Amino acid sequence: MKTVLLISLAFYFSCSNSLLNQFNDLKDHESQMKEAIEKVSSGQRPAMEWLISYMPEADLQNLSADYLITNSEYAFKAKNSFKWAKTVPDEIFLNYVLPYASLNERRDDWRKDFFYKFSPLVKDAISAYEAAAILNNEIFELVGVQYSTKRPKADQSPFESIEAGLASCTGLSFLLIDACRSVGIPARFVGTPMWYNDSGNHSWVEIWDGEWHFTGAAEPVENQLNQVWFSDLASKAKIGDTKYGIFAATWNRTELFFPMDWLPGIKKYYAVDVTDRYINQAIIDSGFVAIGIRALNDSGKRESVNVTVIGENNYFFEGVSKNETYDMNDHLTILLPKGKVFTVKSKNDSQTLETENECIITLSVN
């Protein structure tokens, strides 16, 4: 193999010492970890050492050598198959391509299946950026998964989401991350436990192409990254706040644990605070406020209806409200000048408001 990870001797021996300590505790499962290290090629061995050194304890006890070997072989196959993957720095590859999971999701054996399923989609892409945008546009229809609050659970693994056909933003993010990793795109899980206005939490994906870019899973904006419906919400997150901050999952052992709102209080998976990357993404003139618009039926479910907004000085806006296939906090949103009066209309309802503070206007479908 031409591509060999260059890991310093000091780091290598540090990993080895860590492995020995873990092996003393593992006993019955020690042979599986040793087999995984011994059976991979020499070029993959330092990476396998690293992976096992940083694995969660439950994975050390439960994952087989065959699982880890397949994961490694196809991670390196992707590294050597795609032009963008060949130049990924070792540290990024180890942390955001090689790992078989992001947080606590079920450990699926997805690596080989996803490599062959998604490689044809990106074979003509010229960059990780372009390839990630293609995957976000195409894979969810391909595997038959859409957003829904009726999904079986929040933290579904990729195969659980495919089986259900439904997933939360968390499950959708796990799926997109693993799809990206399967073709050598560094990807990581990002989210906030709560938006600044207490309207809910959200999860999304960052991919690396020389720098980190972000996108909502199953929320593509044509072929563009860094274009999301929640940019205003994210711009008001709080650095260093474990409730209102924004965090990225990492396999490095940092001083922070990822705050999983679906498992509150669990401190097992590591994170980095990336809030500062988002607080300046959306700069809104202080003379405007964000107004969200939704249309609810008699069952309290969102429906897509045509909406118009009219105001003084011949102001006119036309759009379509969002239905239940969109994130629960993703509404038709417009910026309106403060202190003005506007009328929001649909076929069956009409409401008038004076814009003082951001709010959500609810129209009746019936």
N, C-alpha and C positions, 0 to 999 in steps of 0.2 A: 504494500500500500504506500502510495507516494506521499499521502498526507499523514503526518505524524504529529500528534499534539506535543508541543514543547512545554513541558512542565518542569520547573526548577527542582533540583535535587532536594532542597530544603523542604519545599512544599510536598514533594513526593514522600519523603520519609515522615513528615508530619502526618500525612494521610495514613501511612502504613502503621504508625504507632497508634493512631486513633482506631484503625481497624483491629489491631491486636486487642485493645481494651474492649472493643465491642464483641469480639469473638469470645472473650472470656465469659461474657454475660450470656451469649447466645446458646452455647452448648450444642443442642440438637440441630440447630439451623446453621451452625458454623460451616459445615461441609458444603452447603448450598452456596454460600458467599465465596468460599475458596474456589469452588468449581467454576463459578462465574468468572473469577479473575483468571484462573488458569486456562480456561477454554477459549477466551477471546484472543484475537491476534495480538501480537506484541505491540502493534501500533495503537490498539484500542485499550490496552491494559491500564495505562495511567488514568484514562478517563473512567474506566470501570472502578478503579481504586477510589477515585474522587467521588463517583456516584454513591458507592457503598458507604463511604465515610460520612456523607451528608444525608443519607436516607433517614426518614423518620423511623423510630424504633419499631413500630408496628410492621413496617415494610421489611425490616431486617428479619423479623420473625416469620413473615408470611409469604414473601415472594420467592419464587423458585429461581434456580440458576438458569433454566431455559428461558424464563420470562425476561430476565436481565440481559441474557446474551442476545436474544432476538431484538430487544430494545436497542442495544448498543450497535448491533450489526446494521440495522436499518437507519439509525441516526447517522452513522458514518456513510452508509450508502447514499443518503440524501446529501450529506456534506460533499461527497465526491461527484454527485450527479448534476448539481445546479450551480450556475456561475456565481450567484450571490452567496451561496453557502461556503464556497471554497475560500472566501476571504474573511469569513467571520472570525474575529479574534477568539483565542482559546477560552478566555474567561467567559465571554458571552456564550460560546457554544456549550460549555459545561453547564452553565446556569440556566439557559433558556432554550436549548435545542435538545440536549441529551435527556433531561428528566422526563419521566413517564407520567408525571402528575404535577398539578399546581398546588393544591391544598389537600383537603380531606376526601375528595371524590373517590368513588370506588375505583380500584385499580383494574382497568380494562387492558386487554392485550391488543391495543389499537394500532401499534406502530406499523406493522407490515401491511395490514389491511388498508390503512389510510395512505401509505406510500403509493400503493398501486391504484387506489381509487382516485387520488387527487393529483398525482403527478401529471396525468394527461391534460389537466386543466391549466397548468402553469408552464408547460414545456416550452412555450414560445415567449414567456415573460422575460424581460431584460433586467429586472431588479426585484429585490424582496418587497419593495413598496408596491410595485405593480402586481406581483404574484399574490400578496396579501389581499389587495383590493379585489382581485379576481375570485379568490376563495370566498371572501365575504359575500360576494354577489351570487355565487353559484352553489356552494356546498349545501346550504340549508334546504333548498328545493331538491337537490340531488338525493339527500338522505331522508327527506320528508319530515323535517322538524321545523316547527314555528313557535313563536312566543305565545305563552298562555299562562294565566294565573291558575289554571286548572291542572298544571303539571303535577305528577305524583309527589315530588319534593323539590326543594330549592337547589340542593347541591348534587344534581344528577351527573353521573359520569357520561361521557359521549355515547356509549352503547345504551345506557339507560334512557337517554333522551331520544335516541333513534328508535328504540323499542316503543316508547310512549308517543312519539310524534309531536310532543309538546315539551317546552322547557322554559325556565325562568331566564332572566338575563345572566344569572350565574351559570346555569347549565349550558346556555348558548355560548358563553365565553369559554368555558372549558372545552367545548367542541371546536370552536374556531382556533383556540391556542394549539390544540393537538393536531389539527389539520395543518396549521402553519409549521409546526415543528416537524411533521412528517415529511415535508419537502424542504427542510433545512432553513426555514425562516425563524430566527429567534423571536419568541413570543412570550408574554407574561400576563398574568391575571392582575387586573387593577380594579379598585373599587373604593367606595366610601360607605361606612356603616349608616350614615344619615346625611342627607342634604342639609344645608345651613338653616333652611326654613322648616325642618322636621317633616317634610313631605314624603320621606321614604329613603330607601337605600338604592344603590345601583352598582352594577358590575360591568366592566368592559375589558378591552384588550389593547395592549401595546405591542407593537412589533418594531424590531431594530433593523435599520438600514443605514448604518453610519451614525444614526441618532434614533431616539425613540419617537415613534409616531403612535397615534391612538385612533381607535375606531370602535363603534358600538357593534357587538356581534349580532348578525342578522339585521343590521341597520345601516346598510351601505348607502353612501352618497355618490352614486355613479362610480367613477374610478378614483375617487379622492379619499385620502385619509385626513385626519385632523379636522373633519367636518362632522359635528354631532349635535343632536338636539339639546343635549344637556350642558352645552358650553357655558351658558350663563350661570347655571346652578354650580358647576364645578369651579367657576371663577371666584366664587364666594366661600370656598372651603377654607378651613382654618389650619394653618401649619402647626404641627405638633399636637393636634387635638385628636385623640383616639376615637372620638365620636364623629367629629365633623371634618376630619382630614381625609386625604386621598392616599391610598397605599398600594404598592406593587408587591406581589409575592416574589420571594427569592429563595433559592436553596442555600445561599450563604447564611452563616449564623451571625445575624445582626443583633442589635440591642432591642429591636422591636419585634412584636408578634403580630401577625395579620389579624385584624379584628373581624371575625366572621359573624355577621349578624344572625346567621342561621345556627350557629353554635356559640352563643354568647359566653364569654369568660374562658373559652378554651385557648390556651397559649402553647401551641405545638408547632406552628408554622411561621416562618420568619418573613419579615417585610422591610421595605424601605419607604420612607415618607416622600412622596413625589408631589405633594400639594403645590409647591412653588412653581411647578411646571404648568399648572392649570389656572392659577389665580389671575394671570395676566392674559389668558387666551381670549376672553371676551371683555372688551372695554365698551361700556354702554354710557352714552351721554346721560348725565344726571338729570337732564330735562325730560327723559323718557322713562316709561315703566313697561314691564313685560306683562301682557295680558294673555292668559291661557283660555282657550275655548274648547268645551267638550259638549257632546250631545248625548243624553241618556234616555233609554227607553223605560218603560214601566217596571222592568226588572232591575233597573239600575246599571245596565250594561251600556258601554259606549258604542255608538254607531257612527258610521261615516255619512255625513250629510253636508250639503252645500251651505256655506256660511258667508254672509256679507257683513261688512262693517262700514258704516257711513258716519261722517262728521262734518263739522263746519269747514268752510273754505274748499268745498267739493271733495273732501277726503273720501276715498272709496277703496276698499280691500275686499278681495274674494278668495276663499279657500275652502278646504274640505276638512272637517273634523276627523279625528282618528278613532278607529274602532278597537276592539279587544285584542287584536293581534299586535298592537303596539304596547310598549312598556307603560305601566299604569301611570307614570308621571310624564309621559310623552304626549303633549297636547298640541293642537294647532295654536301657535304662539305668535303674537305680533307685538311690536314696540309702538306705543302711542305716547304722544306728548302729554305731560302732566297738566292737570287743571282744565282739561277740555271735556266736552260731553260727546259721547259716541253711542250709536245704536247698533247692537249686534243682532242679526236676524238669521233665521233659518226658515224653511217652508212653514213650520208649525209653531214657531215661537219667536219672540222678540224681547230684547232687554236693553235698557238704557243705563249707562254708567258714566260717572264722572271720574276721570283717571287721577287718582291720588297715590295709590300704592299698588304694587303688583297683586294680581288676584286671578282667580279662575272663574270664568263665566260659564254657568251650566244652562244649556238649552234643553227643552223637552222635545223628544222626537215625536210624541203622540199629541 
